[in-house]
């Protein structure tokens, strides 16, 4: 079960064994331990180890212990835990991936908060990347940061 605090105002909890299809909109937190097919818009999203979200997600912060697919946009911090899996298209302000966490698809960093439209954008395509060790993650982050300044020929060698 996720770290859910019932006293939170405007919180939504989808329990294990529950399936929701449609649009979920909340001012604060959405916790998913069940299955959601559709759209989620909220301040903070927590997907528990048994949670699955398939659809479009737009949040400020996300903590992924389960699985999210299709498209997720996180304005600030996207955290993929050791049991977490993010597939499809993902955008984030900052990203943190624990050892064992999986990112698959296309990622885009547009900078913290997305406030400035002229902010530089770096893109990365990942095919089933797995954060095996912290050193590998740090090295991968350095490679991603330098991709924007490389020529097209050099970028193709990275893929």
Secondary structure, DSSP 8 states (H G I E B T S, - for coil): -----TTSTT-EEE-TT-EEEEEEE-SSEEEESSEEEEEEEEEEEEE-TT-EEEEEEEEEEEEESSEEEEEEEEEEEEEE-TT-EEEEEEEEEEEEE-TT-EEEEEEEE--GGG--TT---EEEEEEEEE--SHHHHHHHHHHHHHHTTS-HHHHHHH-
